[in-house]
Amino acid sequence: MRVLVSAASKHGATREIAALIAATLNHAGFDCDHIEPADIANAGLYDAVVIGSAVYLGQWLPEARDLVDRIAPQLENKPVWLFSSGLADAPSKDANATPATAARMQALQAKGHRHFPGKLDVLELSLAERAAILAARGKYGDNRDMDAVKAWAEQIAAALAQEPARVP
């Protein structure tokens, strides 16, 4: 089974989360590609897709939003999972999902969405970003829980193992 993993990342931390998801799926025996959002031409070649984005000011990055808009028709009847990475200290509850996330999940008929705390390096931020983070009371440092990311990817692998084989 071929799986596509893609994530928009402003400073690289969300890309590292996507890389761990892809590595975990590869280790579980899936043929997994980790590709930048702008480099995806045909997601229809894959049997399943995992899409993520860093969250800034409560929104996915434009590259991720554009990817979803471009490939949504190609993902019909395929298992899709979404993830976000941002300032939160703990995974958000479904009730706390933004309307945009809920709409994205509905448009893609996503099997789930997971929010992971992010990494915030003050040296990589512009003055405007620092001001926004300060206003949002964001915590500097690497707050990512890579064990939780790996566990979530293993859950995806288990779900994919239950999927019926697709005929091209």
N, C-alpha and C positions, 0 to 999 in steps of 0.2 A: 504494500500500500504506500502510495506516494503522499507525503505531507509537506505543505508549504508553511513556513514560519516567517513572519515579517513584522517589523516594528519600526515606528518612527521614533527617533531619539535625538534630542537636541545636543546633549553633551556626551553621549555614549553609554550611560548607565542602563537605559532601557534596552539598548541593543545587546548589552551583556546578558540581560534577563532572557531575551529572545534566543541568544546563542545557547544558553543553558537548557532552555526548553527543547531546542532542536537537537542538542547533544543527547538529552535524555530520551527523546523519541527515537533517535538513531540507535542508541544503546538497547532500546526495547525491540529493535528489529525492523523499524520502519525506515523507508527510504525518504529521508527528510532533507529538504533544502531550506537554508536560511538566507533570504534574499531581501535587499533593501526595497522599500515600497516603490520608489521611482523606477526600479529595474524590473518590475513584474509586468509582463505583457499579457500572459495568458494563464490565469489561475485555474482555468478549466482543465489543465493537464494534471491537476492534483486530485486526490481522492478526499482530502481533508485539509483544512486551513486553520492556522492560529494567527491572529492579527493583534498587535498591541501598539500602544503609544504612550509616550510620556504625556503627563497632564500639566499644562501651564494655565493658570488663571481659570481652572475648572474645565478646560477644554482639551481634547486630543489635538495633537499637532496637525497642521494642514496636510502634511504628506500622508498621514494615516487616514484622515477624512477623505482625501482625494482617492486613495487606494480603495477604500470601501465603496465609494461611488462608482469607480471604474470597473471593479470586478464583481460587484453584487450579482449581476445577471449570470455570471459564470459559476456561481456557487450554489445555484438552485439544487436542492436535494442533496447537498453535501454537508457533512458535519463541520461546523465552524465554532471556534472558541475565540473569545476576546479577552484581552487583559490591558490594564492600565497601570502606570507607575507614577507615583507623585508624592506629595507631602504627607499624606496620611500616615499615622503611626501603626494602623492595623487595617486589615482588609475591610472594605466597606460592606455594609449589609445591603441586600438587594433593595431595601426600601430607601436607601440613601443614594441610589444610582441617579445620575443626572438624567433629565429628559432626553438629552442627546444620546446618552449611552443606551437608554431603553429603546429609543427609535432605531439605533444601529443594530441592537440585538434582534429587534423585530424584523427589520429589513433583511437581515442575513439568516434569520431563523436560527440564531446562535444557541448552542447547547449550554452556554454559560459565559459569565464574565467574572474575572477576578481582578481585584485591585491589590497591588503590592506597594509597600512603602518604597520610596526612591532613595537616590543618593544626591546630595546637594553639596557641591564643592564651591565655596565662596569665590575661589580664585578663577573659576570658569564663568562666573556670572557678570553680566553687564551691570552698570549702576542702576538702570531701570529694573532689572530682574531682582537685584538685591533689595530694592525698595519694596517691590511686590511681595517678596518672600518675607521681609520684615513685617509688612502689614498683615500677611496671612499667618504670622507666627510660626513660620516653617522652621524646622530643625535642621541645622547644618550637620553634615556628616553622612556616612553611608548607613542608611537605615534599612537597606534591603535585607530580606531574609531568604537567602538563596536555597536553604533547605526547604522552605515553604514553596518556592518556585519549582524546585525539583519534584516535590511531592505532588504538586498540581499537574505537572507534566506527566508524571506516572499515572495519575488518575485519567488523563486524556488518553494515554497509551492503553490503559485497561478498557476504556470505553471504545476505542478504535478496534481493539481485538475482538469486541463483540459485534462490530459492524459487519453486515453481510458483504461478501465480495462483490465488487462492481464490474459490470461487463462494459468494455469500451464501446 
